[in-house]
Structure formats: structure tokens, C-alpha cells
Amino acid sequence: MYDDKNARRGYVPEDRLQFMGVELQKLKEAAKDTLYLLNRGYSVKNATTFVGNHYMLSERQRLALARSISPDIDVEKRKKKETLCKEVHIDGFNTIITLEVALSHSLLMRCMDGTIRDLAGLRGTYRIIEQTQSAIHLLFKELENKDVENAVFYLDAPVSNSGRLKLLILEAAKEYSIMVEVIVIHDVDRTLQKLSGVISSDAIILNHCGSYMNILPDIVNKLEDTWIVELWQ
């Protein structure tokens, strides 16, 4: 059933060096500089490149800055869109992977806009691991807690094992009182940007969608032994 039973989603041994102690303090200083540049109109890429070079950060540390820090105007815009919905549209891989990372005790980022993001990446490949089913059930339990009645999952067709993940979601859904649909399509991000009641932590989606439920922090905060780093305070 699992592609790799012993896999830990998002686990990188070097994280214990790059996101603790002196390195963490350096990253927090870099976060302040990144925010300064973003608030003055620099793109995320240019800001993190400039700051990353100045502080001699690794690629993974720069990615953490890019995912954690947002200009104040975007943070305010996103927070105004937060809502509770009876019908939700879920960025499937984005949401489930973050929960897999949490269950793997790998690094998570608590971001300026209130979301939880991971550094795992996807790049077209996805494998079912031991934590996948648990992640799906955690999501369904929280949806029920939030009185969600209808949930539509969107999975990226080009990503490997999207069909298998669809079947796992539909099988798990039988245990819950939620109407569930899983759609495998080629352009999930662009589709979600046009919808409301979105569940995703993707910054571009959150900037363009009509509204969203920020559900991941409520799930992750209940788990034990998670590793969450916050750079912006």
C-alpha cells in the first residue's frame, strides 16, 4: 500500500543545524530585512536573493524566508478573506503534504499571514507514505468540527500517484458525514484562484481567491512533537 513505509515527508537532516541556535537567530534577522524589502515593492525572488547573499544562507533557508515572509499589504488582504464555509475547495496535495510533514516531525513554518507551510516541495512526484492516511483523516475530522457539508478536492493530474491519492481520499470519506468529490485536473492553482471557500496555503492562490479557510493551524496545533519555526517575531 505504501511506496515507502519508513519515509519522512519533508525531512532533511541539515535542518537541525540550519534552523536552530545561532542559525535561527541569523534567519530571524534576515526575515526583518526581507520584510523591509518586500514592503518597498521588491519581488520575493529579488528580496530573498539579496538578503540570502548578504547572510550567506542556504537554498533551504532562502526558501523558508520566501514562504514565511509576506509584505504587510498581502498579509492584511489574506486575513480579510478568512472565513468559515459549508462548502470548501481543497488544494489536495498542498494540504495533505503539509499534514504529512507534521506527522513526520519534519520542519514546518508558521508564517506571517497565519498559515502553516512546509518546505517539502513536489516537483511532479508524489509517493504514498505511512502518514498519508492519517493526514487525510485528520483533515476530515477538522472539516467535521468546522461543520463543513461539502468538500471538493483538487489534485494535479501531472503529479504521479494523483489517482491513488484520489482513491484514498474517497475511501476515507466514507467514515464522515461530508459530501466529497475529488477532481483530478491539469491546473489546480488557476482553478482555485477563481473560487471561494478555498483551503490552501499557497500564497498566490490566497491572494486571488474569493475567500479561504485557514484550517491547517487548527489541525497542527493539536498534534504532539511537531517542529514549527517562526521567523518573523
N, C-alpha and C positions, 0 to 999 in steps of 0.2 A: 504493500500500500504506500509506503514511504519511499521516496527516492534516496533519502539518506537519513536514517533514523537518528544518527548522532550529530546531525548538522545543527549549528547555532546561527540563526539568521542574524546577519549584521555584525558578527563577532570578528574583531581584529585585535590580535594580541597587543599591538603597539598602542592601542587606545589607553591602556593603563599608564603609559608614560606620557602620552600627548594630551591627556585631558585630566590630569591630576597635578597637585602640588604647584611647583613653580611654573610649569607649562600652562596650567589652568589660569593662574593669575595673569600670565602674559596674554592669554587668549581674551581674558576679560578687558584688558587694556586695548587690545586690538579691536574688540567689539565696540568700544566707545569711539574709536577713530572711524570705524566702518559706518557707524550710525551718523556721525558728523558728515561724512561724505555723501551718504545716501540722502540725508535731509537737504543737501545742497545740489541735488539733481544728478549726482553720479550714478551710473548704472551699477547693478550688483556686481557684474563681472569686473568692471574697472575699479570699483572700490575695493573689492576683496583682493584683486591682483596687486594694487598699490600697497594696501595695508599688509597683505601677506608677504610681499617682498621686503617691506620695512622690518617686520618682525621675524623674518625667515621662517615662515610657517610651512608645514607640510601641506600636501594637497588635501588631505582629510581635514585638517584644521581649517583650511580655507573654505571647504565645503560646509563645515559646521557654522562658520560665520555667515555664509550665504543663506543658509536655511534658517538661522536663528534671528538674524537682524533684519528689520524692515524699516523703511522710512516712516516717520510718525504719521504722515497723511494716509499711508496704506493701512497701518495698524488701526487708526480711527475708522477708516472706511469698512474694514473687515468686521470690527467689533459691532458696528451698527447693523450688520447683516445677520448676526447671530440670532437664532430663533429656535423654537420647538415646533415640530411639524408632525402631522399624522401620516403624511406620505413623504418618503425620503428617496433620494437618488444617490447611490453609494459608489464612490470611486473604489472599486473592488480591490485591486492589487495594492493601491496606496494604503488603504485602511487595514487590510489583513496583514500585509507585510510589517507595518508598524507594530501591530499586536504580536506577531511572531518574534520580532526583535525584543519586545518587552518580556515575553515568556522565555526567551533565550538568555535573558540577563545581559544583553548587549547594550551598547550606548544609545541613549535617546537624548534629544534636545528639547528643553522647554523654551519655547520661542516667544518673541516679543508680542506677537499677536494672540497669545494664549493657546496656540496649538502645540501638540506634541509631534515632533518629526524625527525620523531616523536618518541614518547615513548609509543605509544598505544599498540603495540603487537597484536597478532592474536590468536595464540594457538588453531587453528582449528575451532574457532567460529567466525562468522561474521553476523551482522544484518543490514538490510537496514534501514537507518535513514533519517531524513528530508533533510540532507545535501548531500545525495548520488547523487541525480540527478544533483544538482548544481555543484558538484565536477566533474562529467562526462562531463558536458557541458563546464566547464572551461578548461578541458583538450582538448576537441575537438577544441575549439576556438583557443587555443595556437598552436595546431598542424596545423591548417589552417594558422595561422600567420607565421608559420615556413615553409609553402609550402610543408607540408607532403602530399604525394599522397596515400600511402598505410599504414595501421596500423593494426598490428596483436596483439590482447590482449591475454595474457596467464593467466588463472585463475586456482588456485589449486583445483583439484577435491575433495580432502578430506574435504575441508573447507565448512562449512554449508552456504547455500544460494548462492553458486557459480553459480548455474543455473539461479537463479533470477537476479543476477547481470549481467550475460551474456545477458539476455533479455533486461535489462535496457540500456546496452551499445548499443546493436543493434538498439533499438528504437530511442535512441538519435542520432545515426549515420545518420539517415535518413535526418537530418537537415543540414548535412555538405557534402562538395564535396570531401570526402575521402573514399576510398575503405576500408572497415573494415571487419575483421574476428575476431571471438572470439573463442579461443580454451581452453577447459577445460581438463587439464591433471594432472597426478599424481606427476610430478617432474618439476615444473616450474623453480626452481633455476638452476638445472643442464642443462636444455634445454637452458636457456638464456645465460649461461656461454659460450656456443659454438657459439653464434650468434654475429652479428654486428648490429649497429643501435639500441641498446637497450635503453629503458627508464626504469630506476630503480635507487633506492638509496641504494640498498643492496651492502655492501662493497665487499663481496665475489664475487658477480656477476660482479661488476665493475673491480675487479682485474683480472678476467679471460676472459671477453667478448672481442670481437674484437674492438668495438667502442661503444660509447653511446652518447645520447643527454641529457644534464643536464637541463631539461625543468622546473622542479618544482620551482626553484628560480624565474624564469621569471613570473610564474603564481602567486606565493605567494606574491611577492613584489608589485603586483598591487592591492592587497586586502587591505581593511581597518581593523583596530583593530585586527591585528594578533599579536601574542605574540611569538617572536623569541628570543631565548637566544644564545649568542655566548660565549664560554668558553675559546677560545684559543687566544684571543687578549686582 
